[in-house]
């Protein structure tokens, strides 16, 4: 118990009860738009808590949305560890590598054509119910054009001579179909603007359950990789249908949506930094898998992707912590500068402790876990998992650092660090993968994340104190901030 005591102290330093909208990036509250609440998660709370929340509708909706969004992430983590691992074991490293290559290509292309519109559309739709149809309709048209461009890019990639193998072409084309249904994410933006992000969570959870049930049936039916590639598009289609049905059930008049050229110009002018930043993040996240498949082949990629699937199961935990800490740190920024830095340092300390609690078991027990889950065919993944566990350090600190970026409004600086990190990742992968194989991809990603989150922090005067806090928390997580 004593070794976890300092983590408890950190949690107390970060903050206590608060009335604020909390979500990974989707909970937006707009009392003007919010419709009937129906049964909410807060209705399940004890009586004294329900009384406390009875007249605090904003907090109640925020807690409700956060609860369901957390449930969605928890469900995906569970499915990733259950059906996902079962599927990887069934397909084997080769076929699983082909599927992972296709998913990585489509993810990067999808990020490049999404254009970073989401946050801006939600903001504007929440501000004015009268102008919401114009913003949503304009976003729908832009996303439709972007999806069409993305499909053409993926077709070009599939049509090229693919080093990942001839099967990758067909699989890429099948997975590309999911881009067409991502246009309907505009409905998700409407739910966010109306303060009912929980509806989107319900839709995505239903689609996730149905799709993973289909995957289980395909495994039992000894289906081919083509069928599993189709499930990606099926999940996107089910989600789109769910959003459409939910919007109709709530009585929203979709026919009122319309396109306005002036709004399109405004959206594109304001969103391009977000779009470029999003693309850089996706490149950093998926460049290793794309280049592994292209330079070494799908079997090596299959081993790498299998190990990454286990690492990804822990990725949502720092997001939950950040969601809880965000309002307290933002309030401290305006109330007391010293308190702001102390809470930020406390968050970094907590992230450092979380890394130790998750990474150390993976380093020492990871190979045994891989053999237990995936079988002997994934011996390469067992060797990679201890090294990939180090990515959790940068995941934790990167998520926590985003609160510093937000509160200091250093968005252009964050864009520069993301782009430089992505470029470093690409260059290092091109150099190290042919020499060290999959381990080269791991080293490349670790160095690029270090560049983005730590090294470039010294280039920005306002960020140097934050760098000192992160380094202090990483090296001495049990020590509080003295000054």
N, C-alpha and C positions, 0 to 999 in steps of 0.2 A: 504493500500500500504506500509506503514512504516514497518510492520512486515515482509515483504518479501525483504526489501531493503538489509539486510545483506546477503541474498542468492544471490542477484545480484552481490554484491561485491566479494563473493566467486567465482562466475563464472569468473569474470574478473581476479582474482588472479591465477586461474588454467591455463589460457593461452588464446592465440588468434589464428590467422590464422596459419596454418601449412601445409607443404607438407609431408604427411606421409600416409602410408597404414593404414586405420582404419576399424576395424571389430571386432565382438565379439571374434572369434578365427579363422576365415576362410579366410579373405582377404589377399592373398599373391600375390605379383606382380612379374612377371617375363617377362620382355620385350622379352626375347628370345623365349618364348613359346607362347606369346599372339598372337592370330589370329586376324581376322578382328573384329572391334568393333561393326559395325552396329549402330543401333539407341541406344544411351545411354541416361541415365537420365539427364546428364549434358547438353544435347542438348535442354532441356526444360528451361534452365536458361535464364535470361535476357541477352541481347546482350553484355553488358559490362563485364559480368562475363564469357561468352563464349570466348570473346577475351582474357581475362586474363588466361584462362585455355587452350587456343588453342595449345600452345607449351609445355604444362606440362602434358604429357601423363600419367606419373606415378600417379600424383595427381588426374587426371581426372578419371582414372580407379579405384583408391581407393575410390573416392567419389561415383562413380557409383555403385560399389560393396556394399559399406556401405548403400547406399540408398535402394537398393533392399533387402538387408538382414534385414534392419530395417522394410521395408514393410512386409517382411515375418513374423517377430515377431509380428508386429501390427495386421496382419491378423489372426494369431493364437490366439492372445489375444481376438480379436473380436469373433472368432468362439467359444472360450472357454466360453465366457460370454453369447453367444446366443444359438447355437446348443447344446453345452455341458451342460449348465444348463437345457435346455429343455429336453435333454435326461435323465439327473438325475431325473428330476421331473416325467418323464414318467415311468422310471424303478422303482422308489421308493427306499428307503434306503437299502432294502435287496438285490435286484438284482444289484443295483449300487455298493453296497459293494462287491459283488462277482466279478464284472468286475474290480473294483479298486484293489482288492486283486490279481487277475491274472496279471494285468498290472504291479503292484509293483514287483511281483515275477520275471516276465520276464525281467523287467528293471534291476534288480539287477544281474540276471544271465547274461544278455547281456553285462553289464559292466564288469563282471568277465572274459568274453571270448573275449572282444574286443582288449585286450592286449596293448592298448595305442599306437598304431602304427601311428595314423593319422598325428601328427605334424612332426614326423621324415620323413615319406614318402613324405609329401608335401615339406619339406625342401630339401630333396635330389633330388626329381623330378624337382624342380624349378632350382636347381643348374646346372643340366646337362640334356639336351634334349636327348643325346645319351644313357644315363643310365636310363632314366625315364621308358622305357618299362620293364626293369629288376626289378626296385623297385616296380612298380605297379603290375607286375605279381606275384612277391614274396609276396607282401602284400595280394593279392587276395587269394592265396593258404592258407596263414596263417589264414586269416579271414574265409575262407571256413572251415578249420579244427576247428577253434574256434566256428563257428556257429553249426557245427555238435555236438561238445561237449556240447554246450548250450542247444540244443534240447534234448539231452540225459538227462541232468540234470533236465530240466523242466518236461520231461516225468516221471522221478523218483519222483520229487516233487508231480506231479499230481497223480501218482500211490500210493503214501503213503496215510495213513489215514489222510484226510484233516480236521483239526478242523474248517476250514472255511465253511464246508458244502459239501455235495456230488456234488452239481452243479459246485463248483469251479474247480473240476478236469477237466471236459470237457471244461470249459472256458479257463483254463490255457493251455490245449493242443491246442486249436484253436488259441489263441494269440501267442503261441510259434511259429506258422508258420511265423510270422513276422521276426524272427531271420534269417531264410533262405534268405530273400531278403535283409537283412542288409549287406550281403556280397558285394552287388553292391555299397556300399558307397565308394568303391575304385574309382569309376568314379567321385564321388564328390571330391576326393583328386586330381584327374587329373585337374578338373576345377579350383581348388584352386591354384595349382602349375602354371597353365597357366594364372593366373590373371583374370579369368572370373568367379569368384564365383557367379556373378549375374545369370548365367545360372542355377546353382543349386537352387538358390532362386526361379527362375521362375518355375522350376520343382516341388519343394516342395509346392509352393503356388498353382499350378494347382492341385496337388494331394490332398492338404488340402481342396480346394473348392469342388472337385468331391466327396471326401469321406464325407464331411459334408452335401453335398446335398443328398447323399445316406442315411445318418443318419436321415435327416429330412423326407425322403420318408419312411423309416422304422418306424419312430414314427407315421406318419400319417397312415401307413398300419398296426399298432398294432403288430409289429414284436416281437419276443422273444429275450431274452438276447443273445442267440447263434448268431443271425444275427448281433447284435452290436459288439460282440467279433470278428466276421469275418471282420468287417470294419477296424480293426487294421491291420490285414494281408493284406487287400485290399489296404490300404493306402501305406504300405511298398512296395507292388507289383507295384502299379502305379508309385511310386517314382523311383523304379528300372528301370521300362520300360522307363520312361521319361529320366533318365540319359543315358540309352543305346541309345535311339533315338537321343538325343542331341549330343552324342559323334560321332555317325555315320554321322549325318548331318554336323558336323564340319570337317569330313574327317579324323578323328583319326583312326589309324590302330591298332585295338585292338588285331589282330592276332600276332602283334609283342611282346605282353606281354609274358614274360617267367619267370620261377622260377629258382632262383639260391640259392643253399644251403648256400654259404658263406654270402649272403645278409640276408638270413633268420636268421642266427646266429647273425649277426650284429644287425638286427632289434630287436630280442628278448632280446639281452644283453643290448641294450640301452633303450628299452622301458619298461622294467619291473618296474622301479620306477613310470613311468607315469601310467602304468596299475594298480599298487597297489593303487596309489593315487586316480585314477578314481573310482576304486571299493570302496574305503573308502568314497568318496563323495556320491556315489549312496547309500551306506548302510546308511549313515547319513540321506539322503533325503527320503528313502523309508522304513527304518527299522520300523518306527512307524506304517505304514500302514500294512506291512506284519505281525507284531506281534499283532496288534490290531485284524486283521482278524483271526489269529491263536489262540489268547488267549480269546477274547471276542465274536467273531462271526461277521458276515458280516453286520448286521444291524448297529452296532456301527461304524464299518469301513465306511459304507455308509454315516453316518452323518459327520464323520471326513473328508472324502474325498470331500464331497460337500463343506464344509467350506474351505478346502485347495484349491479348484478350484477357489474360489474368491480371495484368497491370491495370487495365482500364476499369476493372471492377472497383478499384479504390479511388478513381478519379473524381467521383461525385462528392466524396466526403469533405474535401476542402471547400467546395462550393456551398455546402450547407453551413459550414462554419463562417464563411465570408458573409453569407446572407444574414446570419444572426448578428454579426459584428458591424455590418455596414452602417446602420442607423446611429449606433452609439459613437462610432468614430466620426461620422459626419457632424453629429451634434457637438462633439468635443472640439472639432475644428473651428466652429463659430463661437464657442463659449470660452475655451481655455486652451491656448496653444500647447502648453506643457502637457495637459491632460491628453490632448490629441496625439502627441508623439508617444506618450506612455502607453496609450491604448493600442496604437499602431505597433509598437515594439512588443506588446503583449500578444498581439495576433501573430506576429512572426515567431515568437517563442512557442506558441501553441502549434503552429505549422511545423516547426522543427521537431517538437515532441511527437506529433502525428507521424512524421516521416520515420522517426526511429521505431515507433510502434508497428508500422506497416512494412517498412523495408527490411528491417533486420530479420523477421521471420521468413520473408521471401528469399533473402540472401542465403540463409542457412538451411531452410526447409524447402525452398523453391524446386530444386531438382526432383525431390521425392514427390512433391505435389504434382508436378508435370507428369511424371511417370504414372502416378495414380489416376489422374484425370484423362490424359491423352493416350497413354500406352507407350510401348517401346518405340513405335514409329516416330515419335517426336523427341528423340534423344537430343537433337539439336536445340529444341526449344528449352529443354532442361538446362543446357549449358548457358543459354542466353538470359534466362530469367533473372539470375542474381545481378547481372549487369543492367538489365532493363529496370530493375527495381530502383536504381539510382535516379531514374526519371521522375519518380514521385517527389523527390526533393525540389526539383524545379517546378513541378506542377503545383505543389503546395505554396511555394514562395511566389510564383507567378500569379496565382489567384489572389493572394493577400496583397501583393504589390498593386493590383488593379485598383484597390481602394485608395492608395496614395495617389495614383495617376488621376483618379476621378476627383478627389478632394482638392488637388492642386491644379486641376484643369490642364494637365500636361499631355493632351491628346496628340498633338503633333509630334512631340518627343516620343510617345509610345508608338506612333506610326513609324517613325524612323528606326527605332530599335527593332520593331517587328520585321521590317523590310530587310534591314541589315542581317538580322538573325536568319531569316529565310534564305537570303543569298549565301550566307556562310554555310548553312546546312546543305544546300545544293552543291556548292563547290567541294565541301569536305566529303560528301557522299561520292561524288564523281572520282575523288582521289583515293579514298580509303576503302570503298567497297571492293574494287578489283584486287586490292592487296590483302585485306583482312576479312573479306566476306561479310557475313551478317554482323559480326562484331564491329566492323568498320562503320556500319549504319548506326549502331548503338553509340559509338564514340562520337560520330558526327552530330547526332542529335543532342548529346550531352553538352558538347562544346558550343553548339549554336544556341541552346537555351541559356548557357552561362553568359554568352555574349549579350543576349537580349535582356536578361533579367538583372545581371550583376555588372559585367564589365563596362557596358555603355552608360551605366548609371553615373559613372564618374565624369562623363562629358557634360552633364547638365548640372549647373551649380545648385539648383533647388533640390536635386535628387541625391546630392552627396551625403546629406545627413541620413536620408532613407537608406542609402547603401550601408552606412555604418551601423544602422539599426539591424538590417538584415544579416550582416556579417556577425554582429554581436549575438544575435538570436541563434544563428546557426552554430556558432562555436561554443557559446555559453548559454544554453537555453534556460538554465535554472536561475540566472541572474537577472534581477529587475533593472529597469532603467533608473539611474541615479539622478540624472539631470535633464 
